[in-house]
Amino acid sequence: MNKTLNVSMRRVIRSGTALLAVVMAPLSLVSAACMDDPVDKAAPEVADVELAASVDDADVADKKANADLLADCSVHGDGRLYCGNEYNAPLYAERPFYSHGVYDHMFTTYSWFNCWAYGDLHPGGNYTWYHSTGDEYGRDGFMPANYVHTPSWFDANPKQFGLRNCFESFPD
């Protein structure tokens, strides 16, 4: 969660800095246009080029950070699967079955899942569901794997990669 928060905060800071620079750029053009000295009039053009480069650099760095984050779809040392998922993905109550109804939603797009279970067949073409805590109400529930950005070979047997089955007991 801290990794996601850190990336999100960096994204906000970069976006805010770029936005401030974009908002301020026209003001420097207006002030330069009002001056009589031709040397001063040329300065905003150079600043605009540098501004465009810095905005592009921030955007590229932001996209790379997001790509690195989303590429990390694996079980970590705490036993949880960290992976990208769809925005507003539903979580179903108690068991991995559609009949249990939507119980919460996941608004984050990079989340943790603490276990998995077999449930109803979902549009992803398998029966694997992942368990987590929702963002809307903070309730625990199951998300069909088609909302999680796991590869099909992972969904075939998440236990093989270190993610525990929700309904198997493990010794302490």
C-alpha positions in Angstrom: 0.0 0.0 0.0 2.9 2.4 0.8 4.4 1.7 -2.6 1.1 2.6 -4.3 0.7 5.7 -2.1 4.2 6.9 -2.8 3.7 6.5 -6.6 0.4 8.3 -6.3 1.9 11.2 -4.3 4.7 11.5 -6.9 2.1 11.6 -9.6 0.2 14.4 -7.8 3.4 16.4 -7.2 4.5 16.0 -10.8 1.1 16.8 -12.1 0.8 19.9 -9.8 4.3 21.1 -10.9 3.5 20.7 -14.5 0.1 22.3 -14.1 1.6 25.3 -12.3 4.2 25.7 -15.1 1.5 25.5 -17.8 -0.6 28.0 -16.0 2.3 30.4 -15.5 3.7 30.1 -19.1 1.0 32.4 -20.7 1.6 35.0 -18.1 5.3 35.2 -19.0 4.3 35.5 -22.7 2.0 38.4 -21.9 4.6 40.2 -19.9 7.2 39.7 -22.6 4.8 40.9 -25.3 4.4 44.2 -23.3 8.1 44.9 -23.2 9.9 46.9 -25.9 13.3 45.1 -25.6 13.5 42.4 -28.4 15.9 40.3 -26.3 13.4 40.0 -23.5 10.7 39.0 -26.1 12.8 36.0 -27.1 13.2 34.7 -23.6 9.7 33.2 -23.3 10.2 31.1 -26.4 13.2 29.5 -24.9 11.3 29.0 -21.6 8.4 27.5 -23.5 10.8 24.9 -25.1 12.3 24.1 -21.7 8.8 23.9 -20.2 7.6 21.5 -22.9 10.7 19.3 -22.2 10.1 19.3 -18.5 6.4 18.4 -18.8 7.3 15.6 -21.3 10.0 14.3 -19.0 7.6 14.3 -16.0 5.0 12.6 -18.1 7.5 9.9 -19.3 8.8 9.3 -15.8 5.2 9.1 -14.4 4.2 6.5 -17.1 7.4 4.5 -16.4 6.6 4.4 -12.7 3.1 3.3 -13.4 4.3 0.6 -15.9 6.9 -0.6 -13.3 4.2 -0.8 -10.7 1.7 -2.6 -12.9 4.3 -5.0 -14.2 4.8 -6.1 -10.6 2.0 -8.7 -10.4 3.4 -11.2 -7.9 3.2 -12.7 -4.4 5.4 -10.7 -2.0 7.1 -11.7 1.2 3.9 -11.0 3.3 2.1 -13.7 1.4 -0.2 -11.3 -0.5 -0.6 -11.0 -4.3 0.0 -7.4 -5.4 -1.3 -6.8 -8.8 -3.1 -4.3 -11.1 -6.9 -4.6 -11.3 -9.8 -2.8 -13.0 -11.2 0.4 -11.5 -14.6 -0.1 -9.7 -14.2 -3.9 -9.7 -16.8 -5.6 -7.6 -16.2 -7.7 -4.5 -18.7 -10.4 -3.7 -19.7 -11.3 -0.1 -18.5 -14.3 1.8 -17.9 -16.8 -1.0 -16.7 -16.5 -4.6 -20.2 -16.8 -6.2 -22.2 -14.2 -8.1 -25.3 -15.3 -6.1 -23.8 -13.8 -3.0 -24.2 -10.3 -4.5 -21.8 -7.3 -4.8 -20.7 -6.4 -1.3 -18.1 -3.7 -2.0 -16.0 -2.1 -4.8 -12.3 -1.7 -5.4 -11.4 1.8 -6.7 -7.6 1.4 -6.5 -6.1 0.0 -9.7 -3.1 -1.7 -8.0 -4.2 -3.7 -5.0 -3.3 -6.6 -2.7 -5.1 -9.9 -2.5 -4.5 -12.2 0.5 -5.9 -15.5 -0.8 -7.8 -17.1 -3.7 -10.6 -19.6 -4.1 -12.5 -21.5 -6.8 -15.9 -20.1 -7.4 -18.3 -19.4 -10.3 -17.1 -19.4 -13.9 -16.4 -15.8 -14.8 -15.8 -14.0 -18.2 -12.1 -14.6 -17.8 -12.8 -18.3 -18.6 -11.8 -19.8 -15.3 -13.1 -20.3 -11.8 -10.4 -18.4 -9.8 -11.4 -15.5 -7.5 -9.2 -13.4 -5.3 -10.0 -12.1 -1.8 -9.3 -8.6 -0.6 -10.8 -5.6 1.2 -13.0 -3.1 -0.7 -12.4 0.6 -1.0 -16.0 1.8 -0.9 -17.1 0.3 2.5 -13.9 -1.5 3.7 -15.6 -4.9 3.5 -13.9 -8.2 2.7 -15.0 -10.0 -0.4 -14.1 -12.0 -3.5 -13.2 -10.5 -6.9 -13.5 -12.6 -10.1 -10.0 -13.0 -11.6 -11.1 -11.4 -14.8 -10.9 -8.0 -13.0 -7.3 -8.8 -11.8 -4.4 -8.4 -14.2 -3.0 -11.8 -13.5 -2.0 -14.0 -16.4 -4.0 -17.1 -17.1 -1.1 -19.4 -16.1 -1.2 -17.7 -12.7 -4.9 -18.1 -12.3 -4.6 -21.8 -13.1 -2.9 -22.4 -9.8 -2.1 -19.4 -7.6 -1.0 -21.7 -4.8 2.0 -22.7 -6.9 3.2 -19.1 -6.7 2.8 -18.8 -2.9 -0.7 -17.4 -2.6 -2.7 -19.4 -0.1 -6.2 -20.8 -0.8 -8.7 -19.0 1.4 -10.5 -22.2 2.4 -7.5 -24.4 3.3 -6.1 -24.2 6.8 -2.4 -23.8 7.4 -0.3 -24.6 10.5 1.0 -21.6 12.4 
